């Protein structure tokens, strides 16, 4: 099996991370993979905000937890020390798709680097509020953006989840 297909097949969502920091070089490679995702009309509209500051990471987690309706103390990022938020300008009609492809590429690169990752939702709601405004300001980004998703990244504190069998009847050929 070729290396890319092996990474695609074995990548799973990880829900337990070690607190060890991820090297900035690795985070840069993950973000770069996202920058090479396909995008509508080649606009390259998605932006990636990489957060490793523990205090800010914990605030993002708390807001995300609140949006999700979980009890205090639950970490929807499962202890991952790094969060990569993907955003797109509000006026890009293909933004959700472009941002989703960005996140997909980043998950695969994280796996290729020996890191675990998981896509976490509720970025849309975060970027509609005060926290989103603060993140944009701190990153030096101007304009109106939609949060597409977060990639929680770190070293796994668990075994790889089992790879489920693929469901039948999902590919159809018309010849």
N, C-alpha and C positions, 0 to 999 in steps of 0.2 A: 504494500500500500504506500502511495507517495506521502511525503511528510505533511503537505497541506491537508490532505484528506484525513490523515491520522489525527491532526489537531482538531479538525472539524468534528470528527466522530467522538473524540474523547473529551472535548470541552464540556463542562457541566457547570451549573450554578453552584457556587460555594457559599455555605452559610455558617462558616466558622473560620476566623482568621487569627493569626498570631499578631501581637502588637508591634512586631519588628517593623521598622520603617522600610519602605521600598526605595531603592536607590533612584535618585533623580534621573539618571540615565535611562533606567527602565521605564519610568513614567513618560519620559520624552519619546521613547520608541513606541509606547502604547498610543500616545497622542498622535504621533506621526502616522501610525497605521490608520487612525481615524481620519486624518487629513486626506488620505488617499482613497477614501470611500467614494463611490459613484455619487453624483448629485445631479438633480434636474437642471438641464441646460448648461451643465458644467459650471454652475455658479459658485460652487465650493462655499456655500453659505454657513454651514455649521461652525460654531466656535466651541472650544473646549476650555473649561476652567478647571485647573488642577488644584485641589486643596489638600495640603498635608499638615497645615497648622492645626494642632490637636484641639485647641479651644474652638476654632471656627468649625472644624469637622464635627465636634460634639454638638455645637449649636445647630448645624444643618441636620444632624441626626435627630435632635430633639424636635425641631420643627416638622421634619418628615414623619416622625412618630406621632405627633399631634394630629397632623393631617390624616394619617392612616387610622387614627382612632385607637392606638394601642396604649396600654398602661404605662405610666411613668417607669423609667428604668429599662424598657425594651429598646434595643438598638437595631433599627431596621437595616443598618449597614453591617451587622454581624461582627463588629469589632475591626473591620478593615481600616487600616491606618490612612489610606488614601481614597479620595473621592474625585472622580472626573465627571463634571457636569457638562452635558451637551446642550447647547442652546442654539436657536436659529432666529433670525429677524422675523418679526411678525408678518411682514409683507411677502414672504417667500411661499408661494402656493405648494411647493413640494417639500416644505420644511420638515414635516413629520417623517416623511420617507427618507429624506437626506440624513436627518439626525439618527434615524434608526439604523441606517447602513453604517454610519460613523460608529455607533455603539457596537454593532456586530463586528466590524473590523478590529476594534479595540479589544473585545473579548478574546478574539482569536490570537492577537499578538500577546496578550497577557498570558495565555496558555503556552504559547511558543517560548516565552521567557521563564516558564516554570512557576508562574504566579496563578493564584486563584482569582476569580472575579464573579460578580453577579450584577445584573442590570436591576436597578431599583427605580421604581416609578415615583410619582408625586412631584417631579421637578416642575411640571406645569404650574401647580398650585404654589410652589415655593417662589417661582419667579413672578407670580402675580402679586406677591406681598412684599413686605419691608425687607425680608432677608434677601430676596432676589435683587432688589434695588441696591442693597449693600454689596452683594457679590459683584454686580456689574460695576459699581463705583470702585471697589477695591481692585478689580481687575483692569480698570481703565477703559471699560467698554461703554460706548454711548449708543443710545437708541432703544427701541422697544424690542424685546426678545421673548420667545416662548421657550420654556424649559421642556426638553424632550425626554431626558432621563439622566440617571447617574450610573456610573460604573464604579462600584466599590471594588478596590484592588488590594491584595496583600498576599502574604504567604499563608497557605492553607494550614489550619489547625485540625484537619480531619482528612480522612481518606477520600479519594475520588468517589463520588456517588456512582452507583451502577448505571451502565448505559442501557436504557430501556429499549426493548425491541421496537422497531419502526412499525407503525400501523400499516396494514395493507391498503390497497385500492386508493393510492394518493397520487399516482402518476398515470396519465392517460395520453395515448398517442393517437393522433389523427393523421393517417397517411394517405 
